[in-house]
């Protein structure tokens, strides 16, 4: 990674320049049987489209707060990096009533209605499918994002010293996210290209976000992000660790 990277979006740009074809996020949902693998290039394309949606269609500006009412999921990771790209604050599990925008999964649609600003709903269905019927009061992410541009340019430079992330009540600047992720990578056995961590941690703590996204991104590694891993037996888990070439695990 580039030593001058100061925001998570910077880390993604450096990863894209270094090796766009390598895996970055592999996601499993053991409740649905879904598996999806996103290379750096594919992930970055989703981030660019989502950032364009945020900035262009939803009129988000640097400093705005986006309540992310979402589980650990590949699309949540996309939204976190899109927020960093625009310069808005990603408030994971935050109060929608105090947010400028809300992004909600199926289990949080009612709670998200407390937001008086723009609201976006994610079905979290396999392959990113849209809702059969759009939820009342929400734009369907799967309907809105495909038409967005594949390249993103922020209207204003993102300040790495401004707030970028709120999780478990703690606020972090973009620079702090990068520095902390880099510092913690070694303790997670993320030692560079080829390092591959399997994480079953939720995204509602720094530890979950670090293991499940930021530390792999900061170290040149990748993550196998598992939702509902408790439904998988130990033998099946051992096979997954072997087949996915996992080098470390956090559960």
C-alpha positions as CSV (number, residue, x, y, z in Angstrom):
1,X,0.0,0.0,0.0
2,X,1.0,3.6,-0.6
3,X,2.5,5.3,2.5
4,X,0.7,8.5,1.5
5,X,-2.8,7.0,1.7
6,X,-4.8,8.9,4.3
7,X,-8.3,7.7,3.8
8,X,-9.9,4.3,3.2
9,X,-10.8,5.5,-0.3
10,X,-7.1,6.2,-0.9
11,X,-6.3,2.6,0.2
12,X,-8.8,1.3,-2.4
13,X,-7.3,3.5,-5.1
14,X,-3.8,2.1,-4.3
15,X,-5.1,-1.5,-4.3
16,X,-6.7,-0.9,-7.7
17,X,-3.4,0.4,-9.1
18,X,-1.4,-2.4,-7.6
19,X,-3.4,-5.5,-8.5
20,X,-7.0,-5.0,-9.8
21,X,-7.6,-8.7,-10.4
22,X,-6.9,-10.0,-7.0
23,X,-9.7,-11.0,-4.6
24,X,-10.6,-8.4,-2.0
25,X,-13.9,-9.5,-0.5
26,X,-15.4,-13.0,-0.6
27,X,-18.8,-13.1,1.0
28,X,-20.7,-16.1,2.4
29,X,-24.2,-16.1,3.8
30,X,-24.8,-19.5,5.4
31,X,-28.5,-18.8,5.8
32,X,-29.0,-18.5,2.0
33,X,-26.1,-20.4,0.6
34,X,-24.8,-17.3,-1.2
35,X,-21.1,-17.0,-2.1
36,X,-19.8,-14.0,-4.1
37,X,-16.2,-13.0,-4.7
38,X,-15.3,-9.5,-5.6
39,X,-11.9,-8.6,-7.1
40,X,-10.4,-5.2,-6.3
41,X,-11.6,-4.0,-9.6
42,X,-15.2,-5.2,-9.2
43,X,-15.4,-3.9,-5.7
44,X,-14.0,-0.5,-6.7
45,X,-16.6,-0.4,-9.5
46,X,-19.4,-0.9,-7.0
47,X,-17.9,1.8,-4.8
48,X,-17.7,4.3,-7.6
49,X,-21.3,3.7,-8.6
50,X,-22.5,4.0,-5.0
51,X,-20.4,7.1,-4.5
52,X,-22.0,8.7,-7.6
53,X,-25.4,7.7,-6.2
54,X,-24.6,9.3,-2.9
55,X,-23.2,12.5,-4.3
56,X,-25.3,13.0,-7.4
57,X,-28.7,11.5,-6.8
58,X,-28.9,11.8,-3.0
59,X,-27.0,15.2,-2.8
60,X,-24.8,14.0,0.0
61,X,-22.1,16.5,1.0
62,X,-18.9,16.2,3.0
63,X,-19.7,16.1,6.7
64,X,-23.2,14.7,6.2
65,X,-24.0,11.7,8.4
66,X,-25.2,8.5,6.8
67,X,-26.8,5.9,9.2
68,X,-25.9,2.5,7.9
69,X,-28.4,0.1,9.4
70,X,-26.8,-3.0,7.8
71,X,-25.1,-6.2,8.9
72,X,-21.7,-7.4,7.9
73,X,-22.2,-7.9,4.2
74,X,-20.3,-7.2,1.0
75,X,-22.7,-4.4,0.1
76,X,-22.1,-2.8,3.5
77,X,-18.4,-2.8,2.8
78,X,-19.2,-1.0,-0.5
79,X,-21.2,1.6,1.3
80,X,-18.4,2.2,3.8
81,X,-15.9,2.9,1.0
82,X,-18.4,5.0,-0.9
83,X,-19.0,7.2,2.1
84,X,-15.2,7.6,2.4
85,X,-15.0,8.6,-1.3
86,X,-17.6,11.3,-0.9
87,X,-16.4,12.5,2.5
88,X,-19.6,11.8,4.4
89,X,-19.6,10.2,7.8
90,X,-20.6,6.5,7.9
91,X,-22.5,6.0,11.2
92,X,-22.7,2.2,11.6
93,X,-25.9,1.4,13.4
94,X,-26.4,5.1,14.1
95,X,-29.6,6.9,15.0
96,X,-31.6,7.4,11.8
97,X,-33.4,10.3,13.4
98,X,-30.2,12.2,13.7
99,X,-28.8,11.3,10.3
100,X,-29.0,13.2,7.0
101,X,-29.5,10.0,5.1
102,X,-30.2,6.4,6.0
103,X,-29.3,3.1,4.3
104,X,-31.2,0.2,5.7
105,X,-31.5,-3.6,5.2
106,X,-34.7,-5.6,5.4
107,X,-34.7,-5.8,9.2
108,X,-34.3,-2.1,9.7
109,X,-36.7,-0.5,7.3
110,X,-39.2,0.6,10.0
111,X,-36.5,2.1,12.1
112,X,-35.0,3.9,9.1
113,X,-38.2,5.8,8.5
114,X,-37.2,8.1,11.4
115,X,-34.7,9.7,9.0
116,X,-36.2,12.9,7.5
117,X,-33.7,12.8,4.6
118,X,-33.1,10.5,1.7
119,X,-33.6,6.8,2.4
120,X,-32.1,3.8,0.5
121,X,-33.1,0.2,1.1
122,X,-31.0,-2.9,0.4
123,X,-32.6,-6.3,-0.1
124,X,-29.4,-8.1,0.8
125,X,-30.7,-10.9,-1.4
126,X,-28.2,-13.1,-3.3
127,X,-26.6,-11.4,-6.3
128,X,-27.8,-8.0,-5.0
129,X,-31.3,-8.5,-6.3
130,X,-33.9,-5.8,-6.0
131,X,-37.0,-5.9,-3.7
132,X,-40.1,-7.5,-5.4
133,X,-41.9,-4.4,-4.4
134,X,-40.0,-1.2,-3.4
135,X,-40.3,-0.5,0.3
136,X,-42.5,2.5,1.0
137,X,-40.5,5.6,1.7
138,X,-37.3,4.2,0.2
139,X,-35.3,4.1,-3.0
140,X,-34.3,0.6,-3.9
141,X,-30.5,0.4,-4.1
142,X,-30.5,-2.4,-6.7
143,X,-32.7,-0.3,-9.0
144,X,-30.8,3.0,-8.6
145,X,-27.1,1.9,-8.6
146,X,-26.7,0.1,-12.0
147,X,-27.2,3.3,-14.1
148,X,-24.6,5.3,-12.1
149,X,-21.2,6.1,-13.6
150,X,-18.2,3.7,-13.3
151,X,-15.8,6.5,-12.4
152,X,-16.2,8.8,-9.4
153,X,-14.8,12.2,-8.7
154,X,-15.7,14.1,-5.5
155,X,-17.0,17.6,-5.9
156,X,-14.6,18.6,-3.1
157,X,-11.3,17.0,-1.8
158,X,-11.9,14.7,1.1
159,X,-10.2,15.9,4.3
160,X,-8.5,13.0,6.1
161,X,-8.7,14.8,9.4
162,X,-12.4,15.2,9.3
163,X,-14.8,12.6,10.8
164,X,-15.3,9.6,8.5
165,X,-16.7,6.8,10.7
166,X,-18.7,6.3,13.8
167,X,-19.0,2.8,15.3
168,X,-20.0,1.7,18.8
169,X,-20.3,5.4,19.7
170,X,-16.7,6.2,18.8
171,X,-15.8,8.7,16.1
172,X,-12.8,8.2,13.8
173,X,-11.3,10.4,11.1
174,X,-10.3,8.9,7.8
175,X,-6.6,9.2,8.8
176,X,-7.3,7.4,12.1
177,X,-9.1,4.6,10.3
178,X,-6.1,4.1,8.0
179,X,-3.5,4.3,10.7
180,X,-5.3,2.0,13.1
181,X,-6.1,-0.6,10.4
182,X,-2.4,-0.6,9.4
183,X,-1.3,-0.9,13.0
184,X,-3.6,-3.9,13.7
185,X,-3.0,-5.8,10.5
186,X,0.0,-7.8,11.8
187,X,-1.9,-8.8,14.9
188,X,-4.6,-10.3,12.6
189,X,-1.8,-12.2,10.7
190,X,-2.4,-10.0,7.7
191,X,1.2,-9.7,6.5
192,X,0.7,-8.6,2.9
193,X,-0.4,-10.0,-0.5
194,X,-1.7,-13.5,-0.1
195,X,-2.9,-13.0,3.5
196,X,-6.5,-14.0,3.7
197,X,-8.6,-13.6,6.9
198,X,-11.9,-15.3,7.5
199,X,-14.1,-13.0,9.7
200,X,-17.5,-13.9,11.2
201,X,-17.5,-10.7,13.3
202,X,-20.4,-8.2,13.0
203,X,-19.7,-4.8,11.6
204,X,-21.1,-3.0,14.7
205,X,-17.7,-2.8,16.5
206,X,-14.3,-1.5,15.4
207,X,-12.9,-5.0,15.7
208,X,-15.5,-6.3,13.2
209,X,-14.8,-3.5,10.8
210,X,-11.1,-3.8,11.0
211,X,-10.9,-7.6,10.5
212,X,-13.8,-7.6,8.0
213,X,-12.6,-4.7,5.8
214,X,-10.1,-2.1,6.8
215,X,-7.1,-4.2,7.9
216,X,-7.2,-6.5,4.8
217,X,-7.5,-3.4,2.6
218,X,-4.7,-1.6,4.4
219,X,-2.3,-4.6,4.2
220,X,-2.8,-5.8,0.7
221,X,-4.7,-8.8,1.9
222,X,-8.3,-10.0,1.5
223,X,-11.2,-11.1,3.6
224,X,-13.6,-14.0,3.6
225,X,-16.6,-12.4,5.2
226,X,-19.1,-14.8,6.7
227,X,-22.6,-14.1,7.8
228,X,-24.6,-16.7,9.8
229,X,-21.5,-18.8,10.2
230,X,-23.0,-20.4,13.3
231,X,-25.1,-22.5,10.8
232,X,-22.0,-24.1,9.4
233,X,-20.6,-27.2,11.0
234,X,-17.0,-27.4,12.1
235,X,-16.1,-29.9,9.3
236,X,-17.6,-27.6,6.7
237,X,-15.8,-24.7,8.2
238,X,-12.5,-26.5,8.0
239,X,-13.2,-27.3,4.3
240,X,-14.0,-23.6,3.6
241,X,-10.8,-22.5,5.3
242,X,-8.8,-24.9,3.1
243,X,-10.6,-24.1,-0.1
244,X,-10.5,-20.3,0.4
245,X,-6.8,-20.5,1.3
246,X,-7.5,-18.7,4.6
247,X,-4.4,-17.8,6.6
248,X,-6.2,-16.5,9.8
249,X,-9.6,-16.4,11.3
250,X,-11.6,-14.3,13.8
251,X,-15.0,-15.5,15.1
